[in-house]
């Protein structure tokens, strides 16, 4: 899935959230899941892909990431809830 994407990882339903941007969603999600990325997601065990949005360009993905990071927590939770009401791990969906 080599395409610009914005994504949200969570620790569980309404848990700790992490918003990121990448050009390769599968590889980046795998890095988070395997704790290969030092920082926030590793420290707080934020590994479940609960939302993502594909973009045509990295520029638009970066703009969307910045927009989402400014949102309050309830708006972010609602975004995930509307697209993924059970807060399923979408890993299987992106790897096929």
DSSP file (Angstrom, degrees, kcal/mol; ACC not computed):
  #  RESIDUE AA STRUCTURE BP1 BP2  ACC     N-H-->O    O-->H-N    N-H-->O    O-->H-N    TCO  KAPPA ALPHA  PHI   PSI    X-CA   Y-CA   Z-CA
    1    1 A X              0   0    0      0, 0.0     2,-1.6     0, 0.0    24,-1.1   0.000 360.0 360.0 360.0  58.5    0.0    0.0    0.0
    2    2 A X  E     +A   24   0A   0     22,-0.2     2,-0.3    23,-0.1    22,-0.2  -0.615 360.0 109.7 -77.9  92.2    2.6    2.5   -1.1
    3    3 A X  E    S-     0   0A   0     -2,-1.6    22,-0.5    20,-0.7    53,-0.1  -0.938  78.6 -89.2-161.8 140.4    0.4    5.6   -1.1
    4    4 A X  E     +     0   0A   0     51,-0.3    51,-3.0    -2,-0.3     2,-0.3  -0.282  56.3 170.3 -56.2 138.0    0.3    8.7    1.2
    5    5 A X  E     -AB  22  54A   0     17,-2.6    17,-2.3    49,-0.2     2,-0.4  -0.997  33.4-144.3-150.9 149.0   -2.0    8.1    4.2
    6    6 A X  E     -AB  21  53A   0     47,-2.3    47,-2.5    -2,-0.3     2,-0.3  -0.920  32.6-177.8-108.2 141.7   -3.0    9.6    7.5
    7    7 A X  E     -AB  20  52A   0     13,-2.5    13,-2.4    -2,-0.4     2,-0.4  -0.958  23.9-145.6-143.1 158.2   -3.7    7.0   10.2
    8    8 A X  E     -AB  19  51A   0     43,-2.8    42,-2.4    -2,-0.3    43,-1.3  -0.994  13.5-168.2-125.6 128.2   -4.8    6.7   13.8
    9    9 A X  E     -AB  18  49A   0      9,-2.6     9,-2.1    -2,-0.4     2,-0.3  -0.813  10.5-174.8-106.3 153.8   -3.5    4.0   16.1
   10   10 A X  E     -AB  17  48A   0     38,-2.2    38,-1.8    -2,-0.3    37,-0.6  -0.958  36.6-132.1-144.3 161.6   -5.1    3.3   19.5
   11   11 A X  S    S-     0   0    0      5,-1.3     2,-0.3     1,-0.4     6,-0.1   0.609  84.8 -54.2 -85.7 -14.0   -4.6    1.2   22.6
   12   12 A X  S >  S-     0   0    0      4,-0.3     3,-2.6    36,-0.1    -1,-0.4  -0.940  95.6 -17.5 160.8-175.4   -8.3    0.2   22.4
   13   13 A X  T 3  S-     0   0    0      1,-0.3     3,-0.1    -2,-0.3    64,-0.0  -0.331 134.3 -10.3 -57.9 122.2  -11.7    1.6   22.3
   14   14 A X  T 3  S+     0   0    0      1,-0.1    -1,-0.3    -2,-0.1     3,-0.1   0.699 111.2 131.7  59.4  22.7  -11.5    5.3   23.4
   15   15 A X    <   -     0   0    0     -3,-2.6    -1,-0.1     1,-0.2     2,-0.1   0.058  66.9 -40.2 -85.5-161.4   -8.0    4.6   24.5
   16   16 A X        -     0   0    0     28,-0.1    -5,-1.3    -3,-0.1     2,-0.3  -0.420  65.1-149.8 -64.0 136.0   -4.8    6.5   23.9
   17   17 A X  E     -A   10   0A   0     -7,-0.2     2,-0.4    -2,-0.1    -7,-0.2  -0.816  16.2-170.5-113.6 150.6   -4.6    7.8   20.3
   18   18 A X  E     -A    9   0A   0     -9,-2.1    -9,-2.6    -2,-0.3     2,-0.5  -0.991   7.8-158.9-136.9 130.8   -1.7    8.5   18.0
   19   19 A X  E     +A    8   0A   0     -2,-0.4     2,-0.3   -11,-0.2   -11,-0.2  -0.935  22.5 162.5-111.0 131.6   -2.0   10.3   14.6
   20   20 A X  E     -A    7   0A   0    -13,-2.4   -13,-2.5    -2,-0.5     2,-0.3  -0.881  28.0-140.4-140.6 172.5    0.6    9.8   12.0
   21   21 A X  E     +A    6   0A   0     -2,-0.3     2,-0.3   -15,-0.2   -15,-0.2  -0.981  26.1 162.6-135.0 146.3    1.3   10.2    8.3
   22   22 A X  E     -A    5   0A   0    -17,-2.3   -17,-2.6    -2,-0.3     3,-0.2  -0.978  43.4-136.9-156.2 163.0    3.2    7.9    6.0
   23   23 A X  E    S+     0   0A   0     -2,-0.3   -20,-0.7   -19,-0.2     2,-0.3   0.479 105.1  41.5 -99.2  -7.4    3.9    7.0    2.3
   24   24 A X  E  >  -A    2   0A   0    -22,-0.2     4,-2.6     1,-0.1     5,-0.2  -0.760  65.1-177.6-142.4  90.9    3.7    3.3    3.1
   25   25 A X  H  > S+     0   0    0    -24,-1.1     4,-2.5   -22,-0.5     5,-0.2   0.860  82.3  51.3 -61.3 -40.5    0.9    2.4    5.5
   26   26 A X  H  > S+     0   0    0    -25,-0.2     4,-2.3     2,-0.2    -1,-0.2   0.958 114.0  42.8 -63.4 -50.8    1.6   -1.3    5.7
   27   27 A X  H  > S+     0   0    0      1,-0.2     4,-2.1     2,-0.2    -2,-0.2   0.917 116.5  47.3 -62.9 -43.9    5.3   -0.9    6.5
   28   28 A X  H  X S+     0   0    0     -4,-2.6     4,-1.9     2,-0.2    -1,-0.2   0.906 112.2  48.9 -67.9 -41.2    4.7    1.9    9.0
   29   29 A X  H  X S+     0   0    0     -4,-2.5     4,-2.8    -5,-0.2    -1,-0.2   0.912 110.4  52.1 -63.4 -42.0    1.9    0.1   10.8
   30   30 A X  H  X S+     0   0    0     -4,-2.3     4,-2.3    -5,-0.2    -2,-0.2   0.902 106.6  53.8 -60.4 -41.7    4.1   -3.0   11.1
   31   31 A X  H  <>S+     0   0    0     -4,-2.1     5,-2.7     1,-0.2     6,-0.7   0.909 111.7  45.0 -59.7 -42.7    6.9   -0.9   12.6
   32   32 A X  H ><5S+     0   0    0     -4,-1.9     3,-1.4     3,-0.2    -2,-0.2   0.932 112.2  51.3 -65.6 -45.3    4.5    0.4   15.3
   33   33 A X  H 3<5S+     0   0    0     -4,-2.8    -2,-0.2     1,-0.3    -1,-0.2   0.850 113.3  44.6 -61.6 -35.3    3.1   -3.1   15.9
   34   34 A X  T 3<5S-     0   0    0     -4,-2.3    -1,-0.3    -5,-0.2    -2,-0.2   0.346 111.5-119.9 -92.2   5.9    6.6   -4.6   16.4
   35   35 A X  T < 5S+     0   0    0     -3,-1.4    -3,-0.2    -4,-0.2    -2,-0.1   0.845  70.6 136.2  58.1  37.5    7.8   -1.7   18.5
   36   36 A X      < +     0   0    0     -5,-2.7     2,-0.7    -6,-0.2    -4,-0.2   0.539  52.0  78.1 -87.3  -8.7   10.5   -0.8   16.1
   37   37 A X  S    S-     0   0    0     -6,-0.7     5,-0.5    -5,-0.1     2,-0.1  -0.898  77.0-142.9-106.4 112.3    9.7    2.9   16.4
   38   38 A X        +     0   0    0     -2,-0.7     2,-0.3     4,-0.1     3,-0.2  -0.423  61.5  47.6 -68.0 148.2   11.1    4.6   19.5
   39   39 A X  S  > S-     0   0    0      1,-0.2     4,-2.7    -2,-0.1     5,-0.2  -0.902 105.1  -9.6 126.9-152.6    8.8    7.2   21.0
   40   40 A X  H  > S+     0   0    0     -2,-0.3     4,-2.5     1,-0.2     6,-0.2   0.881 127.0  48.0 -55.3 -51.1    5.2    7.6   21.9
   41   41 A X  H  4>S+     0   0    0      1,-0.2     5,-2.0     2,-0.2     4,-0.5   0.869 116.1  44.3 -66.5 -35.4    3.7    4.5   20.4
   42   42 A X  H >45S+     0   0    0     -5,-0.5     3,-0.6     3,-0.2    -1,-0.2   0.927 114.0  49.3 -71.0 -45.3    6.3    2.2   21.8
   43   43 A X  H 3<5S+     0   0    0     -4,-2.7    -2,-0.2     1,-0.2    -1,-0.2   0.886 123.0  31.6 -62.0 -40.7    6.2    3.8   25.3
   44   44 A X  T 3<5S-     0   0    0     -4,-2.5    -1,-0.2    -5,-0.2    -2,-0.2   0.298 106.4-120.2-104.1   8.6    2.4    3.7   25.5
   45   45 A X  T < 5 +     0   0    0     -3,-0.6     2,-1.0    -4,-0.5    -3,-0.2   0.904  48.6 166.9  54.8  47.7    1.9    0.5   23.5
   46   46 A X      < +     0   0    0     -5,-2.0    -1,-0.2    -6,-0.2   -35,-0.2  -0.809  18.7 132.9 -94.6  98.9   -0.3    2.2   20.9
   47   47 A X        +     0   0    0     -2,-1.0     2,-0.6   -37,-0.6    -1,-0.2   0.481  27.5 103.9-130.7  -6.5   -0.4   -0.4   18.1
   48   48 A X  E     -B   10   0A   0    -38,-1.8   -38,-2.2    -3,-0.2     2,-0.7  -0.746  60.5-141.3 -92.7 117.9   -3.9   -1.0   16.9
   49   49 A X  E     +B    9   0A   0     -2,-0.6    41,-3.2   -40,-0.2    42,-0.2  -0.657  33.7 161.0 -75.9 113.5   -4.7    0.6   13.5
   50   50 A X  E     +     0   0A   0    -42,-2.4     2,-0.3    -2,-0.7    -1,-0.2   0.558  60.1  14.2-112.9 -12.1   -8.3    1.9   14.0
   51   51 A X  E     +B    8   0A   0    -43,-1.3   -43,-2.8    36,-0.1    -1,-0.3  -0.968  57.8 170.0-161.0 143.9   -8.6    4.5   11.2
   52   52 A X  E     -B    7   0A   0     -2,-0.3     2,-0.4   -45,-0.2   -45,-0.2  -0.986  13.7-160.1-153.9 159.5   -6.8    5.6    8.0
   53   53 A X  E     -B    6   0A   0    -47,-2.5   -47,-2.3    -2,-0.3     2,-0.2  -0.976  16.9-139.9-142.9 122.4   -7.4    7.8    5.0
   54   54 A X  E     -B    5   0A   0     -2,-0.4     2,-0.3   -49,-0.2   -49,-0.2  -0.568  19.2-163.0 -85.2 147.9   -5.5    7.5    1.7
   55   55 A X        -     0   0    0    -51,-3.0   -51,-0.3    -2,-0.2     3,-0.1  -0.916  26.6-133.1-130.6 155.5   -4.4   10.6   -0.1
   56   56 A X  S    S+     0   0    0     -2,-0.3     2,-0.3     1,-0.1   -52,-0.1   0.770  92.4  24.7 -76.7 -27.9   -3.2   11.4   -3.7
   57   57 A X  S  > S-     0   0    0      1,-0.1     4,-1.7   -54,-0.1     5,-0.1  -0.951  72.2-125.3-136.7 155.9   -0.2   13.4   -2.6
   58   58 A X  H  > S+     0   0    0     -2,-0.3     4,-2.8     1,-0.2     5,-0.2   0.848 111.0  61.1 -66.8 -33.4    2.0   13.5    0.5
   59   59 A X  H  > S+     0   0    0      1,-0.2     4,-2.1     2,-0.2    -1,-0.2   0.928 105.9  44.4 -59.5 -45.9    1.3   17.3    0.7
   60   60 A X  H  > S+     0   0    0      1,-0.2     4,-2.2     2,-0.2    -1,-0.2   0.869 112.9  52.4 -68.7 -34.6   -2.5   16.7    1.2
   61   61 A X  H  X S+     0   0    0     -4,-1.7     4,-2.5     2,-0.2    -2,-0.2   0.919 109.7  48.7 -65.8 -42.7   -1.8   13.9    3.7
   62   62 A X  H  X S+     0   0    0     -4,-2.8     4,-2.3     2,-0.2    -2,-0.2   0.893 110.8  50.7 -64.2 -40.0    0.5   16.2    5.7
   63   63 A X  H  X S+     0   0    0     -4,-2.1     4,-2.1    -5,-0.2    -1,-0.2   0.917 111.7  47.7 -63.1 -42.6   -2.1   18.9    5.7
   64   64 A X  H  X S+     0   0    0     -4,-2.2     4,-2.7     2,-0.2    -2,-0.2   0.899 109.9  52.6 -66.0 -40.9   -4.8   16.5    6.9
   65   65 A X  H  X S+     0   0    0     -4,-2.5     4,-2.4     1,-0.2    -2,-0.2   0.935 110.3  47.9 -59.8 -46.4   -2.5   15.2    9.6
   66   66 A X  H  X S+     0   0    0     -4,-2.3     4,-0.9     1,-0.2    -1,-0.2   0.891 111.7  51.0 -61.5 -39.7   -1.8   18.7   10.9
   67   67 A X  H >X S+     0   0    0     -4,-2.1     3,-0.8     1,-0.2     4,-0.7   0.945 111.5  46.5 -62.3 -49.0   -5.6   19.4   10.8
   68   68 A X  H >< S+     0   0    0     -4,-2.7     3,-1.0     1,-0.3    -2,-0.2   0.867 106.0  58.6 -64.3 -37.2   -6.4   16.3   12.8
   69   69 A X  H 3< S+     0   0    0     -4,-2.4    -1,-0.3     1,-0.3    -2,-0.2   0.759 104.1  53.1 -65.6 -22.6   -3.7   16.9   15.4
   70   70 A X  H << S+     0   0    0     -4,-0.9    -1,-0.3    -3,-0.8    -2,-0.2   0.655  89.9 100.5 -83.7 -16.5   -5.4   20.3   16.2
   71   71 A X  S << S-     0   0    0     -3,-1.0     2,-0.1    -4,-0.7    -3,-0.0  -0.270  80.8-108.4 -66.6 153.9   -8.8   18.6   16.7
   72   72 A X     >  -     0   0    0      1,-0.1     4,-1.7     4,-0.0     3,-0.5  -0.419  34.6-102.9 -77.7 164.0  -10.0   18.0   20.3
   73   73 A X  H  > S+     0   0    0      1,-0.2     4,-2.7     2,-0.2     5,-0.2   0.865 118.1  56.1 -57.1 -42.4  -10.1   14.5   21.6
   74   74 A X  H  > S+     0   0    0      1,-0.2     4,-2.3     2,-0.2    -1,-0.2   0.881 106.2  51.0 -61.8 -38.2  -13.8   14.0   21.2
   75   75 A X  H  > S+     0   0    0     -3,-0.5     4,-2.1     2,-0.2    -1,-0.2   0.908 111.2  48.5 -64.5 -41.1  -13.7   14.9   17.5
   76   76 A X  H  X S+     0   0    0     -4,-1.7     4,-2.0     2,-0.2    -2,-0.2   0.923 111.4  49.6 -64.5 -44.3  -11.0   12.4   16.9
   77   77 A X  H  X S+     0   0    0     -4,-2.7     4,-2.9     1,-0.2    -2,-0.2   0.909 110.8  50.2 -60.9 -42.0  -12.9    9.7   18.8
   78   78 A X  H  X S+     0   0    0     -4,-2.3     4,-2.6     2,-0.2    -1,-0.2   0.880 106.2  55.9 -64.7 -38.4  -16.0   10.5   16.8
   79   79 A X  H  X S+     0   0    0     -4,-2.1     4,-1.4     2,-0.2    -1,-0.2   0.932 113.5  40.3 -58.8 -46.7  -14.0   10.2   13.5
   80   80 A X  H  X S+     0   0    0     -4,-2.0     4,-3.1     1,-0.2     3,-0.2   0.941 114.0  53.7 -66.4 -47.8  -12.9    6.7   14.4
   81   81 A X  H  < S+     0   0    0     -4,-2.9    -2,-0.2     1,-0.2    -1,-0.2   0.867 108.0  50.3 -57.1 -40.8  -16.3    5.7   15.8
   82   82 A X  H  < S+     0   0    0     -4,-2.6     3,-0.3     1,-0.2    -1,-0.2   0.876 120.7  33.7 -68.1 -37.2  -18.1    6.7   12.6
   83   83 A X  H  < S+     0   0    0     -4,-1.4    -2,-0.2     1,-0.2    -1,-0.2   0.754 136.3  21.1 -88.5 -26.0  -15.8    4.7   10.4
   84   84 A X    ><  +     0   0    0     -4,-3.1     3,-2.2    -5,-0.2    -1,-0.2  -0.572  65.0 176.1-145.6  72.5  -15.0    1.8   12.7
   85   85 A X  T 3  S+     0   0    0     -3,-0.3    -1,-0.1     1,-0.3    -4,-0.1   0.765  84.7  46.6 -56.5 -30.0  -17.7    1.5   15.4
   86   86 A X  T 3  S-     0   0    0     -5,-0.0    -1,-0.3   -73,-0.0   -73,-0.1   0.494 105.5-127.1 -89.6  -2.3  -16.2   -1.7   16.9
   87   87 A X    <   -     0   0    0     -3,-2.2    -2,-0.1    -7,-0.2   -36,-0.1   0.889  43.6-177.8  55.8  40.8  -12.7   -0.2   16.9
   88   88 A X        -     0   0    0    -38,-0.1     2,-0.6     1,-0.1    -1,-0.1  -0.289  35.8-103.5 -64.2 153.1  -11.5   -3.3   15.0
   89   89 A X    >   -     0   0    0      1,-0.1     3,-0.5   -41,-0.0     4,-0.2  -0.730  29.5-159.8 -76.6 120.4   -7.8   -3.6   14.2
   90   90 A X  T 3>  +     0   0    0    -41,-3.2     4,-1.6    -2,-0.6     3,-0.4   0.323  63.5 105.7 -87.9   8.1   -7.7   -2.7   10.5
   91   91 A X  H 3> S+     0   0    0      1,-0.2     4,-1.8   -42,-0.2     3,-0.4   0.919  78.6  51.4 -53.2 -49.0   -4.3   -4.4   10.0
   92   92 A X  H <> S+     0   0    0     -3,-0.5     4,-1.1     1,-0.2    -1,-0.2   0.827 106.5  55.7 -60.0 -32.7   -5.9   -7.4    8.2
   93   93 A X  H  4 S+     0   0    0     -3,-0.4    -1,-0.2    -4,-0.2    -2,-0.2   0.863 110.6  42.9 -68.3 -37.2   -7.7   -5.0    5.9
   94   94 A X  H  < S+     0   0    0     -4,-1.6    -2,-0.2    -3,-0.4    -1,-0.2   0.743 115.9  46.2 -86.2 -21.8   -4.5   -3.3    4.7
   95   95 A X  H  <        0   0    0     -4,-1.8    -1,-0.2    -5,-0.2    -2,-0.2   0.607 360.0 360.0 -94.0 -11.7   -2.3   -6.4    4.4
   96   96 A X     <        0   0    0     -4,-1.1    -3,-0.1    -5,-0.2    -4,-0.1   0.453 360.0 360.0  89.1 360.0   -5.0   -8.3    2.5
